[in-house]
C-alpha cells in the first residue's frame, strides 16, 4: 500500500498556500468563481477532485494557471493509486502480442 501521510491533497495546498495566507474564506472563493461553497469545501477536505473547469476557475481567481491545479490533482492521484491492486499479470502486453 502507498504511504500517503506525507502526500498533500490539492485542497490542502489550496487552503494552506492560498486561502489562509491571503485571508480568503472558502465562501468568498466560491462566490468569486460562482460555484457552490460545498464544492470548494469538498476540494479542501480532499473528497472532491479538481476538474479542468474548476482548475480554470481557480487559476483565474488565484492568478495561477489551470495546469498548476491539474498537475496537483494528477500528481496526488498517481501517488495514491494502490499499485498492489493493479496486478501486471491481469493486463496483457498488447505490444508483445502484435509483434
N, CA, C and O atoms as a GROMACS GRO file, in nm:
protein
  396
    1UNK      N    1   0.084  -0.118   0.000
    1UNK     CA    2   0.000   0.000   0.000
    1UNK      C    3   0.088   0.125   0.000
    1UNK      O    4   0.194   0.126   0.062
    2UNK      N    5   0.044   0.227  -0.069
    2UNK     CA    6   0.119   0.351  -0.080
    2UNK      C    7   0.111   0.430   0.050
    2UNK      O    8   0.003   0.443   0.109
    3UNK      N    9   0.224   0.484   0.094
    3UNK     CA   10   0.228   0.568   0.214
    3UNK      C   11   0.177   0.706   0.176
    3UNK      O   12   0.238   0.774   0.094
    4UNK      N   13   0.065   0.747   0.235
    4UNK     CA   14   0.004   0.875   0.196
    4UNK      C   15   0.013   0.982   0.304
    4UNK      O   16  -0.041   1.091   0.285
    5UNK      N   17   0.078   0.956   0.416
    5UNK     CA   18   0.081   1.053   0.525
    5UNK      C   19   0.154   1.182   0.488
    5UNK      O   20   0.124   1.287   0.544
    6UNK      N   21   0.246   1.177   0.395
    6UNK     CA   22   0.322   1.296   0.355
    6UNK      C   23   0.278   1.350   0.219
    6UNK      O   24   0.344   1.437   0.162
    7UNK      N   25   0.168   1.299   0.169
    7UNK     CA   26   0.116   1.345   0.040
    7UNK      C   27   0.002   1.442   0.066
    7UNK      O   28  -0.096   1.408   0.134
    8UNK      N   29   0.014   1.561   0.013
    8UNK     CA   30  -0.087   1.663   0.035
    8UNK      C   31  -0.189   1.660  -0.078
    8UNK      O   32  -0.154   1.643  -0.195
    9UNK      N   33  -0.315   1.677  -0.042
    9UNK     CA   34  -0.419   1.686  -0.144
    9UNK      C   35  -0.413   1.824  -0.209
    9UNK      O   36  -0.361   1.918  -0.148
   10UNK      N   37  -0.466   1.838  -0.330
   10UNK     CA   38  -0.474   1.971  -0.390
   10UNK      C   39  -0.552   2.068  -0.301
   10UNK      O   40  -0.522   2.188  -0.298
   11UNK      N   41  -0.651   2.016  -0.230
   11UNK     CA   42  -0.729   2.101  -0.140
   11UNK      C   43  -0.648   2.154  -0.024
   11UNK      O   44  -0.667   2.268   0.020
   12UNK      N   45  -0.556   2.072   0.028
   12UNK     CA   46  -0.469   2.119   0.136
   12UNK      C   47  -0.378   2.230   0.084
   12UNK      O   48  -0.353   2.328   0.155
   13UNK      N   49  -0.329   2.215  -0.038
   13UNK     CA   50  -0.246   2.321  -0.099
   13UNK      C   51  -0.329   2.447  -0.116
   13UNK      O   52  -0.284   2.557  -0.085
   14UNK      N   53  -0.450   2.431  -0.166
   14UNK     CA   54  -0.540   2.545  -0.184
   14UNK      C   55  -0.558   2.621  -0.053
   14UNK      O   56  -0.546   2.743  -0.049
   15UNK      N   57  -0.587   2.549   0.053
   15UNK     CA   58  -0.612   2.611   0.183
   15UNK      C   59  -0.486   2.671   0.244
   15UNK      O   60  -0.484   2.787   0.284
   16UNK      N   61  -0.379   2.591   0.250
   16UNK     CA   62  -0.257   2.632   0.322
   16UNK      C   63  -0.172   2.734   0.246
   16UNK      O   64  -0.106   2.817   0.308
   17UNK      N   65  -0.173   2.727   0.114
   17UNK     CA   66  -0.085   2.815   0.036
   17UNK      C   67  -0.157   2.935  -0.026
   17UNK      O   68  -0.093   3.031  -0.068
   18UNK      N   69  -0.289   2.930  -0.031
   18UNK     CA   70  -0.363   3.039  -0.094
   18UNK      C   71  -0.467   3.100  -0.002
   18UNK      O   72  -0.458   3.218   0.032
   19UNK      N   73  -0.566   3.022   0.039
   19UNK     CA   74  -0.677   3.080   0.116
   19UNK      C   75  -0.633   3.139   0.248
   19UNK      O   76  -0.658   3.256   0.276
   20UNK      N   77  -0.568   3.059   0.331
   20UNK     CA   78  -0.527   3.109   0.463
   20UNK      C   79  -0.432   3.228   0.457
   20UNK      O   80  -0.458   3.329   0.522
   21UNK      N   81  -0.322   3.220   0.380
   21UNK     CA   82  -0.230   3.334   0.377
   21UNK      C   83  -0.292   3.462   0.320
   21UNK      O   84  -0.256   3.573   0.360
   22UNK      N   85  -0.386   3.445   0.227
   22UNK     CA   86  -0.448   3.562   0.165
   22UNK      C   87  -0.573   3.609   0.239
   22UNK      O   88  -0.632   3.711   0.204
   23UNK      N   89  -0.612   3.536   0.341
   23UNK     CA   90  -0.731   3.573   0.417
   23UNK      C   91  -0.860   3.558   0.338
   23UNK      O   92  -0.956   3.633   0.358
   24UNK      N   93  -0.863   3.461   0.248
   24UNK     CA   94  -0.982   3.437   0.166
   24UNK      C   95  -1.057   3.317   0.223
   24UNK      O   96  -0.998   3.210   0.242
   25UNK      N   97  -1.184   3.334   0.250
   25UNK     CA   98  -1.263   3.223   0.302
   25UNK      C   99  -1.307   3.133   0.186
   25UNK      O  100  -1.308   3.174   0.070
   26UNK      N  101  -1.343   3.013   0.221
   26UNK     CA  102  -1.395   2.921   0.120
   26UNK      C  103  -1.522   2.979   0.058
   26UNK      O  104  -1.544   2.967  -0.063
   27UNK      N  105  -1.604   3.040   0.138
   27UNK     CA  106  -1.727   3.103   0.090
   27UNK      C  107  -1.696   3.214  -0.011
   27UNK      O  108  -1.759   3.222  -0.117
   28UNK      N  109  -1.600   3.298   0.023
   28UNK     CA  110  -1.563   3.408  -0.068
   28UNK      C  111  -1.510   3.356  -0.200
   28UNK      O  112  -1.544   3.409  -0.306
   29UNK      N  113  -1.427   3.252  -0.195
   29UNK     CA  114  -1.376   3.192  -0.318
   29UNK      C  115  -1.490   3.135  -0.400
   29UNK      O  116  -1.497   3.156  -0.522
   30UNK      N  117  -1.580   3.063  -0.335
   30UNK     CA  118  -1.693   3.004  -0.406
   30UNK      C  119  -1.777   3.111  -0.476
   30UNK      O  120  -1.817   3.094  -0.591
   31UNK      N  121  -1.803   3.220  -0.406
   31UNK     CA  122  -1.879   3.330  -0.466
   31UNK      C  123  -1.805   3.388  -0.587
   31UNK      O  124  -1.866   3.417  -0.690
   32UNK      N  125  -1.674   3.404  -0.573
   32UNK     CA  126  -1.595   3.464  -0.680
   32UNK      C  127  -1.596   3.377  -0.806
   32UNK      O  128  -1.600   3.430  -0.917
   33UNK      N  129  -1.592   3.246  -0.788
   33UNK     CA  130  -1.589   3.157  -0.905
   33UNK      C  131  -1.728   3.106  -0.943
   33UNK      O  132  -1.743   3.026  -1.034
   34UNK      N  133  -1.828   3.154  -0.871
   34UNK     CA  134  -1.968   3.122  -0.898
   34UNK      C  135  -1.997   2.972  -0.892
   34UNK      O  136  -2.062   2.915  -0.980
   35UNK      N  137  -1.946   2.911  -0.787
   35UNK     CA  138  -1.969   2.769  -0.760
   35UNK      C  139  -2.022   2.755  -0.618
   35UNK      O  140  -2.000   2.843  -0.535
   36UNK      N  141  -2.091   2.645  -0.589
   36UNK     CA  142  -2.140   2.627  -0.451
   36UNK      C  143  -2.024   2.618  -0.352
   36UNK      O  144  -1.918   2.564  -0.383
   37UNK      N  145  -2.047   2.673  -0.234
   37UNK     CA  146  -1.946   2.668  -0.130
   37UNK      C  147  -1.911   2.524  -0.096
   37UNK      O  148  -1.798   2.494  -0.060
   38UNK      N  149  -2.008   2.435  -0.109
   38UNK     CA  150  -1.984   2.294  -0.080
   38UNK      C  151  -1.880   2.234  -0.174
   38UNK      O  152  -1.804   2.145  -0.135
   39UNK      N  153  -1.874   2.282  -0.298
   39UNK     CA  154  -1.775   2.231  -0.394
   39UNK      C  155  -1.634   2.268  -0.348
   39UNK      O  156  -1.543   2.185  -0.351
   40UNK      N  157  -1.616   2.393  -0.306
   40UNK     CA  158  -1.485   2.437  -0.257
   40UNK      C  159  -1.450   2.363  -0.129
   40UNK      O  160  -1.337   2.317  -0.112
   41UNK      N  161  -1.546   2.350  -0.039
   41UNK     CA  162  -1.524   2.281   0.088
   41UNK      C  163  -1.482   2.135   0.064
   41UNK      O  164  -1.392   2.085   0.131
   42UNK      N  165  -1.547   2.069  -0.029
   42UNK     CA  166  -1.514   1.929  -0.058
   42UNK      C  167  -1.374   1.916  -0.118
   42UNK      O  168  -1.305   1.818  -0.090
   43UNK      N  169  -1.333   2.012  -0.198
   43UNK     CA  170  -1.197   2.011  -0.252
   43UNK      C  171  -1.098   2.028  -0.137
   43UNK      O  172  -0.999   1.955  -0.129
   44UNK      N  173  -1.124   2.124  -0.050
   44UNK     CA  174  -1.036   2.147   0.064
   44UNK      C  175  -1.027   2.023   0.153
   44UNK      O  176  -0.920   1.990   0.202
   45UNK      N  177  -1.138   1.955   0.174
   45UNK     CA  178  -1.140   1.834   0.256
   45UNK      C  179  -1.077   1.713   0.187
   45UNK      O  180  -1.046   1.612   0.251
   46UNK      N  181  -1.057   1.724   0.055
   46UNK     CA  182  -0.998   1.613  -0.019
   46UNK      C  183  -1.099   1.510  -0.063
   46UNK      O  184  -1.062   1.398  -0.101
   47UNK      N  185  -1.227   1.544  -0.060
   47UNK     CA  186  -1.330   1.449  -0.100
   47UNK      C  187  -1.383   1.476  -0.240
   47UNK      O  188  -1.469   1.402  -0.289
   48UNK      N  189  -1.333   1.579  -0.306
   48UNK     CA  190  -1.372   1.611  -0.443
   48UNK      C  191  -1.247   1.642  -0.523
   48UNK      O  192  -1.158   1.714  -0.477
   49UNK      N  193  -1.241   1.587  -0.641
   49UNK     CA  194  -1.127   1.611  -0.730
   49UNK      C  195  -1.143   1.746  -0.799
   49UNK      O  196  -1.253   1.799  -0.813
   50UNK      N  197  -1.031   1.801  -0.841
   50UNK     CA  198  -1.032   1.924  -0.918
   50UNK      C  199  -1.048   1.887  -1.065
   50UNK      O  200  -0.965   1.816  -1.122
   51UNK      N  201  -1.154   1.935  -1.124
   51UNK     CA  202  -1.184   1.911  -1.265
   51UNK      C  203  -1.114   2.017  -1.351
   51UNK      O  204  -1.069   2.118  -1.298
   52UNK      N  205  -1.105   1.995  -1.481
   52UNK     CA  206  -1.048   2.100  -1.567
   52UNK      C  207  -1.123   2.233  -1.555
   52UNK      O  208  -1.061   2.340  -1.556
   53UNK      N  209  -1.255   2.227  -1.544
   53UNK     CA  210  -1.332   2.350  -1.527
   53UNK      C  211  -1.294   2.421  -1.398
   53UNK      O  212  -1.271   2.542  -1.396
   54UNK      N  213  -1.289   2.345  -1.288
   54UNK     CA  214  -1.254   2.404  -1.160
   54UNK      C  215  -1.110   2.457  -1.163
   54UNK      O  216  -1.082   2.562  -1.106
   55UNK      N  217  -1.021   2.386  -1.228
   55UNK     CA  218  -0.882   2.430  -1.240
   55UNK      C  219  -0.875   2.565  -1.310
   55UNK      O  220  -0.797   2.652  -1.271
   56UNK      N  221  -0.956   2.582  -1.413
   56UNK     CA  222  -0.959   2.709  -1.486
   56UNK      C  223  -1.011   2.820  -1.397
   56UNK      O  224  -0.956   2.930  -1.395
   57UNK      N  225  -1.117   2.792  -1.323
   57UNK     CA  226  -1.174   2.894  -1.233
   57UNK      C  227  -1.077   2.930  -1.121
   57UNK      O  228  -1.059   3.048  -1.089
   58UNK      N  229  -1.015   2.830  -1.061
   58UNK     CA  230  -0.916   2.857  -0.955
   58UNK      C  231  -0.799   2.936  -1.010
   58UNK      O  232  -0.750   3.028  -0.944
   59UNK      N  233  -0.755   2.901  -1.128
   59UNK     CA  234  -0.644   2.974  -1.191
   59UNK      C  235  -0.676   3.120  -1.211
   59UNK      O  236  -0.593   3.207  -1.182
   60UNK      N  237  -0.795   3.148  -1.260
   60UNK     CA  238  -0.836   3.287  -1.282
   60UNK      C  239  -0.846   3.363  -1.150
   60UNK      O  240  -0.799   3.477  -1.139
   61UNK      N  241  -0.908   3.301  -1.052
   61UNK     CA  242  -0.932   3.369  -0.924
   61UNK      C  243  -0.804   3.390  -0.844
   61UNK      O  244  -0.791   3.489  -0.772
   62UNK      N  245  -0.710   3.296  -0.855
   62UNK     CA  246  -0.592   3.299  -0.770
   62UNK      C  247  -0.462   3.331  -0.845
   62UNK      O  248  -0.353   3.314  -0.791
   63UNK      N  249  -0.475   3.377  -0.970
   63UNK     CA  250  -0.360   3.417  -1.051
   63UNK      C  251  -0.259   3.304  -1.069
   63UNK      O  252  -0.138   3.324  -1.058
   64UNK      N  253  -0.311   3.187  -1.096
   64UNK     CA  254  -0.226   3.073  -1.130
   64UNK      C  255  -0.276   3.020  -1.264
   64UNK      O  256  -0.369   3.077  -1.322
   65UNK      N  257  -0.217   2.914  -1.310
   65UNK     CA  258  -0.263   2.855  -1.435
   65UNK      C  259  -0.354   2.736  -1.405
   65UNK      O  260  -0.344   2.676  -1.298
   66UNK      N  261  -0.442   2.702  -1.497
   66UNK     CA  262  -0.520   2.579  -1.480
   66UNK      C  263  -0.430   2.457  -1.470
   66UNK      O  264  -0.460   2.361  -1.398
   67UNK      N  265  -0.318   2.460  -1.541
   67UNK     CA  266  -0.224   2.348  -1.538
   67UNK      C  267  -0.167   2.325  -1.399
   67UNK      O  268  -0.142   2.211  -1.361
   68UNK      N  269  -0.147   2.432  -1.324
   68UNK     CA  270  -0.097   2.418  -1.188
   68UNK      C  271  -0.190   2.329  -1.107
   68UNK      O  272  -0.145   2.236  -1.039
   69UNK      N  273  -0.320   2.357  -1.114
   69UNK     CA  274  -0.418   2.280  -1.037
   69UNK      C  275  -0.435   2.139  -1.090
   69UNK      O  276  -0.451   2.045  -1.013
   70UNK      N  277  -0.431   2.124  -1.221
   70UNK     CA  278  -0.443   1.990  -1.279
   70UNK      C  279  -0.320   1.906  -1.246
   70UNK      O  280  -0.331   1.786  -1.221
   71UNK      N  281  -0.203   1.968  -1.246
   71UNK     CA  282  -0.081   1.896  -1.210
   71UNK      C  283  -0.087   1.850  -1.064
   71UNK      O  284  -0.046   1.739  -1.033
   72UNK      N  285  -0.136   1.935  -0.975
   72UNK     CA  286  -0.152   1.894  -0.835
   72UNK      C  287  -0.246   1.775  -0.825
   72UNK      O  288  -0.220   1.679  -0.752
   73UNK      N  289  -0.356   1.780  -0.899
   73UNK     CA  290  -0.456   1.674  -0.894
   73UNK      C  291  -0.400   1.541  -0.947
   73UNK      O  292  -0.413   1.438  -0.882
   74UNK      N  293  -0.338   1.545  -1.063
   74UNK     CA  294  -0.288   1.420  -1.123
   74UNK      C  295  -0.172   1.364  -1.042
   74UNK      O  296  -0.158   1.243  -1.028
   75UNK      N  297  -0.087   1.451  -0.988
   75UNK     CA  298   0.024   1.405  -0.905
   75UNK      C  299  -0.030   1.337  -0.779
   75UNK      O  300   0.019   1.232  -0.740
   76UNK      N  301  -0.130   1.396  -0.717
   76UNK     CA  302  -0.191   1.336  -0.599
   76UNK      C  303  -0.252   1.201  -0.634
   76UNK      O  304  -0.231   1.103  -0.561
   77UNK      N  305  -0.326   1.195  -0.742
   77UNK     CA  306  -0.391   1.069  -0.782
   77UNK      C  307  -0.288   0.960  -0.812
   77UNK      O  308  -0.308   0.845  -0.774
   78UNK      N  309  -0.181   0.995  -0.880
   78UNK     CA  310  -0.079   0.896  -0.914
   78UNK      C  311  -0.006   0.846  -0.790
   78UNK      O  312   0.031   0.729  -0.782
   79UNK      N  313   0.016   0.934  -0.693
   79UNK     CA  314   0.086   0.893  -0.571
   79UNK      C  315   0.000   0.812  -0.476
   79UNK      O  316   0.052   0.741  -0.390
   80UNK      N  317  -0.131   0.820  -0.493
   80UNK     CA  318  -0.218   0.748  -0.401
   80UNK      C  319  -0.284   0.626  -0.464
   80UNK      O  320  -0.362   0.557  -0.398
   81UNK      N  321  -0.254   0.598  -0.590
   81UNK     CA  322  -0.310   0.479  -0.653
   81UNK      C  323  -0.255   0.356  -0.581
   81UNK      O  324  -0.137   0.351  -0.548
   82UNK      N  325  -0.339   0.259  -0.558
   82UNK     CA  326  -0.299   0.138  -0.488
   82UNK      C  327  -0.241   0.040  -0.589
   82UNK      O  328  -0.314  -0.039  -0.650
   83UNK      N  329  -0.111   0.045  -0.606
   83UNK     CA  330  -0.045  -0.038  -0.706
   83UNK      C  331  -0.057  -0.187  -0.675
   83UNK      O  332  -0.048  -0.270  -0.765
   84UNK      N  333  -0.077  -0.220  -0.549
   84UNK     CA  334  -0.091  -0.360  -0.513
   84UNK      C  335  -0.219  -0.421  -0.570
   84UNK      O  336  -0.227  -0.542  -0.589
   85UNK      N  337  -0.318  -0.337  -0.597
   85UNK     CA  338  -0.442  -0.387  -0.654
   85UNK      C  339  -0.436  -0.399  -0.806
   85UNK      O  340  -0.523  -0.460  -0.868
   86UNK      N  341  -0.334  -0.343  -0.864
   86UNK     CA  342  -0.317  -0.350  -1.009
   86UNK      C  343  -0.212  -0.456  -1.037
   86UNK      O  344  -0.092  -0.432  -1.024
   87UNK      N  345  -0.257  -0.572  -1.076
   87UNK     CA  346  -0.167  -0.684  -1.100
   87UNK      C  347  -0.125  -0.687  -1.246
   87UNK      O  348  -0.208  -0.689  -1.336
   88UNK      N  349   0.005  -0.686  -1.268
   88UNK     CA  350   0.058  -0.684  -1.405
   88UNK      C  351   0.010  -0.803  -1.487
   88UNK      O  352  -0.012  -0.790  -1.607
   89UNK      N  353  -0.004  -0.919  -1.422
   89UNK     CA  354  -0.045  -1.037  -1.497
   89UNK      C  355  -0.189  -1.028  -1.548
   89UNK      O  356  -0.228  -1.104  -1.636
   90UNK      N  357  -0.268  -0.938  -1.494
   90UNK     CA  358  -0.405  -0.921  -1.539
   90UNK      C  359  -0.416  -0.828  -1.660
   90UNK      O  360  -0.520  -0.822  -1.726
   91UNK      N  361  -0.309  -0.757  -1.689
   91UNK     CA  362  -0.309  -0.665  -1.802
   91UNK      C  363  -0.217  -0.722  -1.910
   91UNK      O  364  -0.096  -0.731  -1.889
   92UNK      N  365  -0.273  -0.760  -2.023
   92UNK     CA  366  -0.190  -0.818  -2.128
   92UNK      C  367  -0.098  -0.714  -2.191
   92UNK      O  368  -0.132  -0.596  -2.202
   93UNK      N  369   0.018  -0.759  -2.231
   93UNK     CA  370   0.115  -0.675  -2.302
   93UNK      C  371   0.074  -0.677  -2.449
   93UNK      O  372   0.111  -0.768  -2.523
   94UNK      N  373  -0.001  -0.577  -2.491
   94UNK     CA  374  -0.053  -0.574  -2.627
   94UNK      C  375   0.057  -0.559  -2.730
   94UNK      O  376   0.044  -0.612  -2.841
   95UNK      N  377   0.163  -0.490  -2.698
   95UNK     CA  378   0.272  -0.472  -2.793
   95UNK      C  379   0.340  -0.605  -2.822
   95UNK      O  380   0.373  -0.634  -2.937
   96UNK      N  381   0.359  -0.687  -2.719
   96UNK     CA  382   0.418  -0.819  -2.738
   96UNK      C  383   0.327  -0.908  -2.822
   96UNK      O  384   0.375  -0.992  -2.898
   97UNK      N  385   0.197  -0.890  -2.809
   97UNK     CA  386   0.102  -0.971  -2.884
   97UNK      C  387   0.102  -0.936  -3.032
   97UNK      O  388   0.076  -1.022  -3.116
   98UNK      N  389   0.130  -0.810  -3.065
   98UNK     CA  390   0.130  -0.765  -3.202
   98UNK      C  391   0.253  -0.814  -3.278
   98UNK      O  392   0.245  -0.854  -3.394
   99UNK      N  393   0.366  -0.812  -3.209
   99UNK     CA  394   0.493  -0.846  -3.273
   99UNK      C  395   0.515  -0.989  -3.278
   99UNK      O  396   0.618  -1.034  -3.329
   0.00000   0.00000   0.00000
